Every structure is written in structure tokens, then in C-alpha cells.
Amino acid sequence: MNPKLLKELNLHPSDYHEIVRRLKKEPKLVELGLFSAMWSEHCSYRSSKRYLSQLYTKGEQVIEGPGENAGVIRLTDSLYITFKVESHNHPSAVEPFQGAATGVGGIIRDIFTMGARPIAGMDSLHFDYPSSPRSRYLLNGVVEGISFYGNCVGVPTIGGETHFASCYDENPLVNAMVVGILDKKNLRRSIAKTPGATVIYLGAKTGRDGLHGASFASGVLDEDRKQRKGSVQVGDPFLEKLLIEATLEIIQEDLVEAIQDMGAAGITSSSVEMAGKGELGIRIDLQKVPRREPGITPIEIMLSESQERMLLIAKQGKEGRIQEILDKWELDYAEIGVITETGCIEIFTDDTCHCNVPIKLLLDPPENTTKPIRNPRIKTTVPNVPSNIPVDQTESFLCQQLKNPNFGSKNWIHDQYDSTLYASTIEKPGLGPSCIHIPETDHFVGMTLLSRGELCSIDPYEGAKTVCAIAARRITSLGLTPAAITNCLNFGDPTQEHTMWEFSETIKGMNDALSVLKSPVVSGNVSFYNEGEKQRIYPTPVIGMIGTGTLRTKPILSFPKSDLICAVVGKTKKEYLQTDSIPRIDILVEKKTQDVIREFVLESHVSSCISVDRGGLWYAIVKSMLPKHIGLHIHKIFHEFTPASYLMSESNSRYLITFPAEYLDRIQNQLKGVAPLDIIGKTIENRFIIEDVMELSISSIEQLHQQSLTHYLQ
Amino acid sequence: MLRVGVVIFPGSNCDLDAIRAVEIGLRAKAVPLWHKDATIDTDAIILPGGFSYGDYLRPGSIASHSPIMQAVKRFAVNGGPVIGICNGFQILTESGLLPGTLLRNTTTRFISQDISLLVTSNQTPFTKHFAMGQRITLPIAHKDGNYQADPATLHTLQENHQIVFQYTDNPNGSHWDIAGISNKEHNVVGLMPHPERALSDWIRTSDGLQVFQSLLAHLEAQP
């Protein structure tokens, strides 16, 4: 076999020999192409499968767990919520605008494919510090890409996170989550059912863009790969909008038996997976595939990742009505094949057979058996938080923190995203968790998307547990109950034992947290090879959590008015992010505290409630003060702490709450045996005061907070 | 029952919110109108926001040539109430139903914020319920909301009470802080902010409700 071709296809020679062994013949070119795509890490999860199968995925709220286009949970007797997060790291590293835009487009397709209307999106972005010109270039491009695509396609981006650390220099992370809502009768799956059923292609024409995208994302980004801009797809949100409306009409009229979007590895993965899940075969006639340009070869058609395309399997006799709907939306319609009983994928141009292989083989690559072993020589560097900040440096230290772009305002980003479409966003992004009201009901859906790569790099097990706990803590602050999660597991090279150690510890940590928090995993994505020639990223599991519930009053996260008692729920300890240790997490304490806090919010005993996580109390206080310019007068005695070290502690399972004095007894009683209540002061107008230590106006805090990111960008 | 048409172009994405606003704010029947329809049989018309035809060429440009816009023009000439929100406003200026034009924001970026506005004319069917000078909060979400017109046009707008909404803190560079205007007869209104996204106490502002309640009062007063 031609080694150049194998390299082009990113197929390892050992895989090639395995293919020949299994087929008992030399594969044809198109067959080899299909194997290269389906056996790529990106499509096959060959390194992660065995770990993912151990995930906690069950719960009575779960309608559809991992394996479908997106996970589905029950919201009410008639409404379901579907959601998923996906990465588009490698394309965004090469072409940030289109990489991010098509990442958003891809995850939106996963959602409406399930029969749901996509109603909200969030993004988790990681870059090098914005002092780096390349980081600014990537940040600008990615944010513009998300804004361009999400705003036009009509999916409000209502929150997310952006973090900066030098390990993301070569490999930025762009993870996008989308949430959809559907009537339960509209739920569709991607399982072929009936031999003889027509396979219909709809959406954009097939071009050469995105060739080998799946295998592109399954290797380390070296200089050679960075030149492969041709592997990055180009997005058209207008076309996607038409596709959403047409697909939802087709599903509402019950015209399809299975449907899947063409994501990574395009026609190949969608046809192979739908037929494979139904243990059936599929026959495709390439002549029928709509093409953007002449001269595209069979292997190019099969591996193209042109965007905004769907594959669906029609219910018998419904083809005509499907065509009418697509005509109305002026979308391409083509009957490109048929479901068969052979169990094979057969690809033809007229009478020429390009491919005839059992689908089972394509879906069953040899596993990566790299052992998970820690390499103690791999050291990680994190920005240490000092544990003892002298009293006379309180003000300068706290102000310094506000200037850190990791803690500062992300309004420059949020303001470029339409966050108010569908008229159900409770608060603008920036406070932590986001929440939407489901119109005409008293149901609410809370959502948060977050990661703590720096914690995970020091201790992936405890770090993953902590990330899950923080997600649930944020959902709880809304008065909602954690329902389920989706995850995007961003890691380095899976052929390295250390990477697989980080990965397996992460899975264990997530399981140990989620099983207590009763929040199963219903969908997700793994992104390996986030490793450049010089650097590997922090192991960065990104958790997207959905919370559900009914509320009688609107959740209030920030300080609503002055003269309220302000207190911290939970024990503040001398715990900081340091190179050799991270704050401990006791998941049972976390859960018990959450259950009481949720009651406080639901019973309106608290006037505001915000969870404490990254940046400690100081950041929770800043976020609480800014929206209404209600400040805080701290008159607490700090005992073993200095004021700033108290405010910077990152101990887990804590909340910052405010309440009127008359509720004090009740709150203290309910917290007995669960968590301590530490009264720190009173809310006041316009100022932040630590008695006898410092005093700042809120507008000066706001100014520092606002400029922490923008001063790099102007 | 009153019937309010909501025009749907390929790429409209605020149509569902507009339909809900008709149902909640007006308690009227929302009638979806397709861009290829040539006739209109409703009591008022909403041109919703979004990216009609993907904003290709210029925002609102291709939509202004669609069959439904010929019908909207006839409806407007006969005095029927028409409101264009965001992309709908862009379509109204592109089709000549309203003067002036909407350019790219001076920041060159998309702006999504809750902003403060003054109601500066309550002579339109959509602003009757407001007090003159009333301060309200509505969300904006646009990249091309920078309203520009020549000085003579601006003065005419002023004299005829056609300036309907003004920003208190101009976000996009619009001349005279203009956020919304009407035609000379006051039956056609275009604005960049989104009243249909501000209807419920559950969310950040419900100030948009009065726009639809004004229209309801106007329609109910018709013979």
C-alpha cells in the first residue's frame, strides 16, 4: 500500500493491516477512505469508549442517554429537553471565525435532528492570555464566528465561560452547547428501521470543504496540519435556518423514520451510523448526490464535511410530501439511496461499485489499549493564589484581581451575542448560571457550562468532581434541581499513558460526584490530541448541566437592595489553588447544602443567592454588587484569616446569600447540622467597605472589572 | 376577533416571538403571512426581526422586493397599521415606506443589550398608551442599527412628530439618537429595539407590552 495515501488519510499502517485482515482482501480506495473516517478517534471513540461505558447515565428523568445525536430528558409530561456540547477545537485553531461558526452550526443540527427547536446556546472558550497577539486574534475570530452564526440562525447565546491560560496557546478550546425543547411526540432517533426505505439528502450541495475533517481532529496539530486550512468547513447560518424550519416541519408531519445530520465524516458517518444502529445495510448512488462543483471524486463526496446537510430515511410513501416541504424552503432534495438488508454499505456510480463493506467492521475499530499510567515527570504550572495576603495590601490585591481577565467582565463577548431572542432569558449573561422561562408554563430551565482545567491538571479526579459540584451549585442557586449533564472532554494525545491516566481519573471523579448529585450524563463528546509541538493543555473536562423545576418568583443572584444581612453559607477554610494542592470537595456536604439552599430560594427566605466558585467570595461579591450598584459593608472579624485571604479562599460548597433580619432565626435553624452560617455584613448603597481596612466605590470596581479584558482589545 | 399578520421571510427569526406578542399583548389572532403571499387580510401587520434572506446584499434589501411587500405597501397606503422591528425596520427603509437608512453600528460589532429609550411621539397606533417622554427599557440585538438621514429629512421627522423612540445612551451611532420613527401619517412605525421580547415580568423588562396594548386600543377604536 502507498504510504503517502495512508498519511493523507491519517490511517496508521497497523490499522491498514487490520482492515486487510478483516476484509480478507485489499480495500478499494473509497473503502479505505470510509475506514479512515470511521476508525478515526473523532468518530469512533476508540481510546475513550471503554471508559465512557462506565459513566453514570441512568435516571428516571432520562429519555435518551449517550449514543443518540443528543441526550433527552423529561421536563413535563408532554415536553422534553434535549442538549449536547461538542468541540470544534482543531478547526478553530487554524481558522477561528469559520471554526467557531461551524462548531455552532454542527451542534445546532444535533439538536433539531432530535425533533427539537434549539432555544439556547452556551460556549466554553479557552485561549492563551490576551496579552498574546495570537490569543487576541483567536478570541476575536471565535467570538465573531459564534456571533455571526448564532445570531443569524436564531439561537440565542445566553451564557458560557471564557478562560485564559498559557497552555491553550497552540490549542485553544472552542466547545459549544445547545439546548432544545420538543413535544414528546416529535422525538426522532437515528435508527434505520425498514429495508426498502428511501434515503433522502437535503440541504447544501456537497463541495470539497472539510475533507478529512474527522481525521484532521484526530492528530496532534503540527506545522503540516496547521497548513490544512482546506480541512476547515465554511458555514452558512441562513441555510441552516431554512434547514431547521424544513426539518421541524417534516418531523411534525411524521414523515421520517430516522434522521441524522451530516457532521464529521459527512455522508459516510451519517449513513453508516443510521444503518448500523438498525443492523441494516444501505446502498448509495453517488450520481444522485447534489454537488457544488464538477469533478469531485467518489472518495471526496463520501468524506466531504460541507456544512448544513442532513440525511433522512423517509417513511414509505411520504417522499412526495417531504419534497414539497423542501421546495417551500427552497432546499436541495435528492433521493440518494435505499436501506437494504445486507448489513453492508454499498456505494455506486451507475454500475461501478466503489465500496461494499460490512457496516459492523466500520463501527468496530481496534481499541486503543494505551494503559492509564501517571507520568510523575509531567509537571503542570498553575497561577498560584497566595494564601496570606497582608492586611495593608488588601485593597491593592483585590483591585489586582479585578484586572485579571479571567475574573473580569466578559461583556465585550456577551454583548456580541443575541441573548434575548425567544423572550425567555431571565438575566443577561455574566452572573454564572443562565435561566430561561418556558412560556405559558411555570417551568424553568437552568443551564451552566463550565470547566476548571487548572484544578484538573493538579488532580484530575478531585478536579472533575469539583467541576460537577460547581455546576450543581450554580443550578441550585436558581432554586432549580440538577437534572442531567453533557460533557466535552478535552485532553491531549491519547497514545500517551499520562493522558489516559488523566482521562480515567476524570471519568471516576465525574461518576463519584454525579451519582451523589443524581445528575446522569446523557450526551457528550471527547476531543483528544489537544496537544501542540511545545505544549499540552490542562486536562479540561467541560460540564454542561441542565437544571429543571418550577418557581413562584424569579431567581435573584445579585444584591437586590440595601440593608439586608449578607452571609456566607458553608465553611471557609484556608484553601487555595496551588501547584501541589487544590481545595477539597466533600460531595455529601455539597449535596446536603444544596438541598437546604434550594429550599431557601423556593421559599423566598433569601433575597439573593449566588454560588461561590472560581475567584472565591471576592468574585461572588463583585458579581452581586454590579448589576444594581448595591454594595456591601463587611464588619466581620476574620480570626485566622487576613481579609483578602478570607475573600480569596476557594473552599467548596459555599453560597453568598442576603436576607432580611427577620429571617435570620429560620435560616440558622434550617442550616443546623448541615453547614455553618457566617454573617459578614450588610448590603449598602454604592460602596464596598471592609471595616477599618478599605473602602471603594462600586463605580471604580465596575470600571476595573469592565476594562480587564477590553483594555487588551482596543 | 382582531387579526394581526406576522410576515415570515426565509431567515426571519423573531416571528415566533411576534406571534406570541400578538396572542399575549393583543389577545388577537396571529396570522402568519408567507413572503410569497400577494394579498393581506388582517387588521395590522408586523414585520419581525431576523436575517431575511441571510442579509445578503444589505439587510432588508432582498425582502423589500418580495411579493408580500407589494401587499404591505398597499396596506400601508390605505392607512393600515404596520410595525417593523429590527430587520423589519430595515425592510421598511429599504422599501421606501420609511425615510432614511440603517448602516453598520459605529462599533462595527453586533450589540445585544437592554437599553433605555424615551418615547418621543405617542401619535402612532403603537405608542398611544405611552406618556410623552416616558422612559422605557427594551432589548436591542443588531449589527446594522445606525440610523442615518440627511438634515432636511431629520428636521421634517422632528416637525411631524415622526421620531418615535430615542436612545438615552446612543449605542450604535444613530443620528439624533433615533431608535424608531414613523411615516408622516404615523401608521407605519419602524424601530430597532425589540418590544416583542419584553412582555413578561419573569424576564428583565415587560415594557414592550404597552406597544401591543396601544395597538389593541387603536384597533378597537376603529369603526
Contacts between the chains, C-beta under 8 A, distances in Angstrom:
chain1	res1	chain2	res2	distance
A	144	B	109	8.0
A	147	B	109	7.7
A	147	B	110	5.0
A	151	B	51	7.7
A	151	B	110	5.9
A	151	B	112	7.9
A	151	B	141	7.1
A	151	B	143	7.8
A	152	B	11	7.4
A	152	B	13	7.8
A	152	B	51	4.4
A	152	B	54	6.8
A	152	B	55	7.2
A	153	B	13	7.5
A	154	B	13	3.0
A	154	B	14	7.9
A	154	B	50	6.5
A	154	B	51	8.0
A	236	B	54	7.3
A	237	B	51	7.5
A	237	B	54	7.3
A	238	B	10	7.5
A	238	B	11	5.2
A	238	B	51	6.2
A	238	B	53	7.1
A	238	B	54	2.8
A	238	B	55	7.7
A	238	B	56	7.5
A	239	B	54	7.7
A	241	B	10	7.6
A	241	B	11	5.6
A	241	B	13	6.6
A	241	B	51	7.4
A	241	B	54	8.0
A	242	B	10	5.8
A	242	B	11	7.6
A	329	B	10	6.9
A	330	B	10	7.0
A	414	B	112	7.3
A	415	B	109	7.7
A	415	B	110	7.8
A	415	B	111	5.9
A	415	B	112	5.5
A	415	B	113	5.9
A	416	B	109	5.4
A	416	B	110	4.8
A	416	B	111	7.6
A	416	B	112	6.9
A	417	B	110	7.5
A	417	B	112	5.8
A	418	B	110	7.3
A	418	B	112	5.1
A	418	B	141	4.2
A	419	B	112	5.5
A	419	B	141	7.8
A	420	B	112	6.7
A	420	B	114	7.7
A	420	B	139	4.1
A	420	B	141	6.0
A	420	B	194	6.8
A	420	B	197	5.0
A	421	B	13	6.6
A	421	B	14	6.7
A	421	B	17	7.0
A	421	B	141	6.9
A	421	B	197	7.1
A	422	B	16	7.2
A	422	B	17	6.3
A	422	B	197	7.9
A	423	B	17	5.1
A	423	B	20	7.1
A	423	B	196	6.7
A	423	B	197	4.2
A	423	B	198	7.2
A	423	B	199	6.2
A	423	B	200	7.0
A	423	B	203	6.5
A	424	B	202	7.7
A	424	B	203	6.6
A	425	B	203	6.3
A	425	B	204	7.6
A	426	B	202	6.7
A	426	B	203	5.9
A	426	B	204	7.4
A	427	B	204	6.7
A	428	B	113	7.8
A	428	B	114	6.7
A	428	B	204	7.0
A	437	B	200	7.0
A	437	B	202	4.5
A	437	B	203	6.6
A	439	B	20	6.6
A	439	B	200	7.6
A	554	B	201	7.7
A	554	B	202	5.9
